[in-house]
């Protein structure tokens, strides 16, 4: 007898949505088109009652509830179903709320303004991704100093960037500049230091001072020397800005290599340690209106 005949059919993924008057028509229409089993309740209390009877793969909270109420719901869910994923939607948010959500291992977190496309991507990541623990571990955290261990895979990096966007409380233009540079350093650490091995972790620190923010990224690799980065634009001489392109082609690397160079123009300090496996990004919030062009520093 074919062993496949004895296998039970795969159950569809299940999602519980706490729906209030703010549930967008775009989100509702999108969920109707999926193969998932989607159910709706009108409050966190109803959600908890239903979850105590049976599990769901993902819980999406209502935007009308507060972050603290949703985090409290997540804490109660964890006592019944430890690995249930939750995406928190909330109208108002603080850095402390985001840190609390990280501590309770929320899958993701959104407060206005955000795009439906970004939320849709995160929902699909939660529903279609493998069932393992979330990959972001809080080592220590206050509203101004957060230390995390982050699993070396692309999807975890994307989840971290959403939390980062919610946590950083600076003007939008500056936030986007820091986010780009931070993402470049994070992906470099996961790729070249961790080889995108999900058993490896990158260490992240975020600091919020009165007039500056800083992000520290430490990868699990052996490091590198900036003098050896012939495949990156940061090592190009001024009279040959594309010298690295044939080097990348020779090594079979995809187009690119501009990440560090562009990051230099977006933050005020980019400091590497001697081994090259740790980098510190600094953005001054009240800097000289005509600062000198930053340089990579090795300490």
C-alpha positions as CSV (number, residue, x, y, z in Angstrom):
1,X,0.0,0.0,0.0
2,X,1.2,3.5,-0.9
3,X,2.3,5.1,2.4
4,X,0.9,8.4,1.1
5,X,-2.6,7.0,1.4
6,X,-2.2,6.8,5.1
7,X,-1.2,10.5,5.4
8,X,-3.8,12.9,6.7
9,X,-4.5,15.9,4.5
10,X,-2.6,19.0,5.5
11,X,-4.8,21.3,7.5
12,X,-5.1,24.9,6.2
13,X,-3.3,27.6,8.2
14,X,-5.7,29.4,10.7
15,X,-5.8,33.1,11.5
16,X,-7.8,35.0,14.1
17,X,-8.5,38.6,13.5
18,X,-9.7,41.0,16.2
19,X,-11.9,43.2,13.9
20,X,-13.2,46.6,14.9
21,X,-14.5,49.5,13.0
22,X,-11.0,50.4,11.8
23,X,-10.5,47.1,9.9
24,X,-9.5,48.3,6.5
25,X,-11.5,47.1,3.5
26,X,-8.2,46.3,1.7
27,X,-7.2,43.9,4.5
28,X,-10.6,42.3,4.6
29,X,-10.7,41.8,0.8
30,X,-7.2,40.4,0.9
31,X,-7.9,37.8,3.6
32,X,-11.0,36.6,1.7
33,X,-8.8,35.6,-1.2
34,X,-6.4,33.4,0.8
35,X,-6.6,29.7,1.4
36,X,-6.3,30.2,5.1
37,X,-9.0,29.6,7.6
38,X,-9.8,33.1,8.9
39,X,-12.1,33.9,11.8
40,X,-13.2,37.2,13.3
41,X,-13.9,38.4,16.8
42,X,-14.8,41.9,18.1
43,X,-12.6,42.1,21.2
44,X,-9.5,40.8,22.9
45,X,-11.7,39.1,25.5
46,X,-13.5,37.1,22.8
47,X,-10.1,36.3,21.2
48,X,-8.8,34.9,24.4
49,X,-11.9,32.9,25.1
50,X,-11.7,31.3,21.6
51,X,-7.9,30.7,21.9
52,X,-8.4,28.8,25.1
53,X,-10.6,26.3,23.2
54,X,-8.4,25.9,20.2
55,X,-5.1,27.3,18.7
56,X,-4.6,29.6,15.7
57,X,-1.4,30.0,13.7
58,X,-1.6,33.8,13.8
59,X,-3.5,36.4,15.8
60,X,-4.0,39.9,14.3
61,X,-5.1,42.5,16.9
62,X,-7.5,45.4,16.3
63,X,-5.9,48.8,15.6
64,X,-8.4,50.4,18.1
65,X,-6.9,48.6,21.1
66,X,-3.9,49.9,22.9
67,X,-0.5,48.3,22.6
68,X,-0.5,47.5,26.3
69,X,-3.9,45.7,26.0
70,X,-2.6,43.6,23.1
71,X,0.7,42.8,24.9
72,X,-1.4,41.7,27.9
73,X,-3.5,39.5,25.5
74,X,-0.3,38.0,24.1
75,X,1.0,37.2,27.6
76,X,-2.2,35.3,28.4
77,X,-2.1,33.4,25.1
78,X,1.4,32.3,25.8
79,X,0.2,30.4,28.9
80,X,-2.0,28.3,26.7
81,X,-0.3,28.2,23.3
82,X,3.4,29.2,23.7
83,X,4.2,29.4,20.0
84,X,1.2,31.4,18.7
85,X,2.3,34.2,16.5
86,X,0.8,37.7,17.0
87,X,1.0,40.8,14.9
88,X,0.0,43.9,16.9
89,X,-1.8,46.8,15.3
90,X,-2.3,49.8,17.4
91,X,-3.1,53.5,17.0
92,X,-0.7,54.8,19.6
93,X,2.7,53.5,20.5
94,X,5.8,54.3,22.6
95,X,9.3,52.9,22.5
96,X,8.5,51.1,25.8
97,X,5.5,49.4,24.1
98,X,7.7,48.2,21.3
99,X,10.3,46.8,23.7
100,X,7.5,45.0,25.7
101,X,6.3,43.5,22.4
102,X,9.8,42.2,21.7
103,X,10.1,40.7,25.2
104,X,6.8,38.9,24.7
105,X,8.0,37.6,21.3
106,X,5.3,39.3,19.2
107,X,5.9,38.4,15.5
108,X,5.5,42.0,14.4
109,X,4.2,45.4,15.4
110,X,2.5,48.3,13.4
111,X,1.4,51.8,14.3
112,X,0.4,54.5,11.9
113,X,1.6,55.5,9.5
114,X,2.3,52.2,7.7
115,X,1.4,50.8,4.3
116,X,-1.0,48.0,3.7
117,X,1.6,46.4,1.4
118,X,4.1,46.1,4.3
119,X,1.4,44.7,6.6
120,X,0.4,42.2,3.9
121,X,4.0,41.0,3.5
122,X,4.3,40.5,7.3
123,X,1.1,38.5,7.5
124,X,2.2,36.2,4.7
125,X,5.6,35.8,6.4
126,X,3.9,34.8,9.6
127,X,1.4,32.4,8.0
128,X,3.6,30.8,5.4
129,X,6.9,30.6,7.3
130,X,8.2,27.6,9.1
131,X,7.0,27.0,12.7
132,X,10.0,27.8,14.8
133,X,10.6,30.3,17.6
134,X,10.7,33.9,16.4
135,X,14.5,34.4,16.3
136,X,14.7,37.8,18.1
137,X,15.8,37.5,21.7
138,X,15.9,40.5,24.1
139,X,19.1,40.4,26.1
140,X,18.4,43.6,28.0
141,X,16.2,46.6,27.2
142,X,15.2,50.1,28.4
143,X,13.6,52.8,26.3
144,X,17.1,54.2,25.4
145,X,19.3,51.1,25.3
146,X,18.2,47.8,23.7
147,X,20.4,44.7,23.2
148,X,19.1,41.8,21.0
149,X,20.3,38.5,19.5
150,X,18.9,38.1,16.0
151,X,18.9,34.9,14.0
152,X,20.8,35.0,10.8
153,X,18.1,34.7,8.1
154,X,16.5,37.2,5.8
155,X,13.0,37.0,7.1
156,X,14.1,37.6,10.7
157,X,16.0,40.6,9.4
158,X,12.9,42.0,7.8
159,X,10.9,41.5,11.0
160,X,13.6,43.3,13.0
161,X,13.5,46.2,10.6
162,X,9.8,46.7,11.2
163,X,10.4,46.7,15.0
164,X,13.3,49.1,14.4
165,X,11.0,51.5,12.4
166,X,8.6,51.5,15.3
167,X,11.2,51.9,18.0
168,X,13.2,54.8,16.6
169,X,11.7,58.2,17.6
170,X,13.4,60.7,15.3
171,X,12.2,62.7,12.3
172,X,11.1,60.6,9.4
173,X,13.9,61.6,7.0
174,X,16.6,60.9,9.5
175,X,14.9,57.7,10.5
176,X,15.0,56.5,6.9
177,X,18.6,57.4,6.6
178,X,19.6,55.4,9.7
179,X,17.3,52.5,8.7
180,X,19.0,52.1,5.4
181,X,22.5,52.1,6.8
182,X,21.5,49.8,9.7
183,X,19.9,47.4,7.3
184,X,23.0,47.3,5.1
185,X,25.2,46.5,8.1
186,X,22.7,44.0,9.4
187,X,22.5,42.1,6.1
188,X,26.3,42.2,5.7
189,X,26.7,40.7,9.2
190,X,24.2,37.9,8.5
191,X,25.6,37.2,5.0
192,X,29.4,37.5,5.4
193,X,29.6,36.9,9.2
194,X,26.8,34.3,9.7
195,X,26.5,32.9,6.2
196,X,22.7,33.1,6.6
197,X,23.0,30.1,9.0
198,X,19.8,30.1,11.2
199,X,21.9,28.5,14.0
200,X,24.0,31.7,14.1
201,X,23.0,35.0,15.7
202,X,24.0,38.6,15.2
203,X,24.2,40.8,18.3
204,X,22.4,44.2,18.0
205,X,22.5,47.2,20.2
206,X,20.4,50.4,19.9
207,X,21.3,53.5,21.9
208,X,19.2,56.7,22.1
209,X,21.1,59.7,23.5
210,X,19.7,63.2,23.8
211,X,21.3,64.4,20.5
212,X,22.3,61.2,18.8
213,X,21.3,57.6,18.1
214,X,23.7,54.7,17.6
215,X,23.3,51.2,16.4
216,X,25.9,48.5,17.0
217,X,26.0,45.3,14.9
218,X,28.3,42.4,15.8
219,X,28.4,39.3,13.7
220,X,29.6,35.8,14.6
221,X,32.3,35.6,11.9
222,X,36.0,36.1,12.0
223,X,35.8,39.6,10.5
224,X,37.5,41.3,7.6
225,X,39.8,44.1,6.6
226,X,38.4,47.1,4.8
227,X,41.5,47.0,2.6
228,X,40.4,43.6,1.3
229,X,36.9,44.8,0.1
230,X,37.8,45.0,-3.5
231,X,34.2,43.9,-4.4
232,X,32.7,46.9,-2.6
233,X,32.5,50.5,-4.0
234,X,33.9,51.9,-0.7
235,X,37.4,50.8,-1.9
236,X,37.1,52.4,-5.3
237,X,39.6,55.3,-6.0
238,X,37.9,58.7,-6.7
239,X,38.9,58.5,-10.4
240,X,37.4,55.0,-10.9
241,X,34.0,54.8,-9.1
242,X,33.1,51.5,-10.7
243,X,36.3,49.5,-10.3
244,X,34.6,47.0,-8.1
245,X,32.1,45.8,-10.7
246,X,34.4,43.5,-12.7
247,X,35.7,42.1,-9.4
248,X,32.2,41.2,-8.4
249,X,31.6,39.6,-11.8
250,X,34.8,37.6,-11.5
251,X,33.7,36.2,-8.1
252,X,30.2,35.5,-9.3
253,X,28.7,38.1,-7.0
254,X,25.4,39.8,-7.9
255,X,25.4,43.5,-8.9
256,X,25.7,45.9,-6.0
257,X,28.5,46.6,-3.5
258,X,27.4,50.2,-2.9
259,X,25.9,49.6,0.6
260,X,28.8,50.8,2.8
261,X,29.6,53.7,0.5
262,X,26.0,55.0,0.5
263,X,25.7,54.4,4.3
264,X,28.7,56.8,4.7
265,X,26.6,59.6,3.3
266,X,23.6,58.8,5.5
267,X,25.1,58.6,9.0
268,X,27.7,60.7,10.7
269,X,30.0,58.0,12.0
270,X,30.7,54.4,10.7
271,X,33.2,52.8,13.0
272,X,34.6,49.3,12.7
273,X,36.5,47.4,15.3
274,X,40.0,46.0,14.5
275,X,38.7,42.5,13.6
276,X,36.0,43.9,11.2
277,X,33.2,41.9,12.7
278,X,31.6,44.7,14.7
279,X,30.4,48.1,13.5
280,X,28.9,51.2,15.2
281,X,26.6,53.6,13.3
282,X,26.1,57.1,14.8
283,X,23.6,59.7,13.7
284,X,23.8,63.2,15.3
285,X,20.4,64.8,15.6
286,X,21.7,68.3,16.2
287,X,24.8,68.3,14.0
288,X,26.7,71.0,12.2
289,X,24.6,72.1,9.2
290,X,27.7,71.7,7.0
291,X,29.5,68.6,8.4
292,X,32.5,67.2,6.7
293,X,32.1,64.0,4.7
294,X,32.3,61.1,7.2
295,X,35.0,58.4,6.9
296,X,35.1,54.8,7.9
297,X,37.0,54.5,11.2
298,X,38.8,51.5,12.6
299,X,39.4,51.3,16.3
